[in-house]
Amino acid sequence: MDMHNAALRAATASEIRDVIGPMEDEVVDRILSEAPTTAEVLEAFTWLRSDQRLQHRPGFELQGKAARVLEILESEEPDWGD
């Protein structure tokens, strides 16, 4: 598969789980409904795990699909712990 095309197409359920780890089908389906790219899922998951997110720094907000994926992940509130 061409990496450029992969960057532009929506992530699959398998790719989402590769990024965020094991997750309930319902959560993955909610993420799939947003049709984010794998990069957008990774950006949201990275932001979820980031200390900068907790500092609410202006200018560091996610946008678009990545922001919606972050909202889905935050709504689940699993222990994303160490």
Secondary structure per residue as TSV (DSSP state, phi and psi in degrees):
chain	resnum	aa	ss	phi	psi
A	1	M	-	360.0	138.3
A	2	D	-	-71.4	124.7
A	3	M	H	-62.6	-32.2
A	4	H	H	-63.8	-44.3
A	5	N	H	-65.4	-37.8
A	6	A	H	-62.8	-34.0
A	7	A	H	-71.1	-21.9
A	8	L	H	-99.6	-17.9
A	9	R	S	-95.0	159.7
A	10	A	-	-65.7	144.6
A	11	A	-	-68.0	149.6
A	12	T	-	-88.8	167.7
A	13	A	H	-58.2	-42.0
A	14	S	H	-62.1	-43.3
A	15	E	H	-65.8	-38.1
A	16	I	H	-62.1	-45.8
A	17	R	H	-66.4	-32.1
A	18	D	H	-61.0	-33.5
A	19	V	H	-83.2	-50.3
A	20	I	H	-97.1	-10.2
A	21	G	-	89.4	-171.1
A	22	P	S	-60.0	133.9
A	23	M	-	-152.1	148.8
A	24	E	-	-60.2	146.9
A	25	D	H	-55.5	-39.3
A	26	E	H	-59.5	-41.3
A	27	V	H	-67.3	-45.2
A	28	V	H	-61.4	-40.5
A	29	D	H	-62.7	-39.3
A	30	R	H	-64.0	-40.6
A	31	I	H	-66.3	-44.3
A	32	L	H	-57.9	-35.2
A	33	S	H	-64.5	-20.7
A	34	E	H	-84.2	-14.4
A	35	A	-	55.2	46.7
A	36	P	-	-78.0	156.8
A	37	T	-	-76.7	165.9
A	38	T	H	-59.8	-38.4
A	39	A	H	-62.4	-38.2
A	40	E	H	-69.2	-37.4
A	41	V	H	-63.9	-45.6
A	42	L	H	-61.5	-42.5
A	43	E	H	-61.3	-44.1
A	44	A	H	-64.9	-44.7
A	45	F	H	-66.4	-40.3
A	46	T	H	-62.3	-43.1
A	47	W	H	-63.9	-40.5
A	48	L	H	-58.1	-39.6
A	49	R	T	-87.8	-0.4
A	50	S	-	-87.4	142.5
A	51	D	H	-71.2	-29.6
A	52	Q	H	-60.8	-34.8
A	53	R	H	-58.3	-39.6
A	54	L	H	-70.8	-20.3
A	55	Q	H	-88.8	-7.7
A	56	H	T	48.0	51.8
A	57	R	-	-73.9	129.9
A	58	P	T	-60.7	143.8
A	59	G	T	85.0	-1.1
A	60	F	-	-115.8	31.0
A	61	E	-	-90.9	143.5
A	62	L	-	-74.2	155.2
A	63	Q	-	-126.7	161.4
A	64	G	H	58.7	-138.3
A	65	K	H	-63.1	-36.6
A	66	A	H	-61.3	-39.7
A	67	A	H	-65.3	-40.0
A	68	R	H	-68.3	-37.9
A	69	V	H	-63.7	-42.2
A	70	L	H	-58.9	-43.4
A	71	E	H	-59.7	-42.0
A	72	I	H	-62.5	-47.7
A	73	L	H	-63.6	-41.9
A	74	E	H	-64.6	-34.9
A	75	S	H	-67.2	-21.1
A	76	E	H	-80.9	-29.1
A	77	E	-	44.7	41.6
A	78	P	-	-71.3	170.1
A	79	D	-	-77.8	95.2
A	80	W	-	-76.6	7.9
A	81	G	-	-43.6	-172.2
A	82	D	-	-72.7	360.0
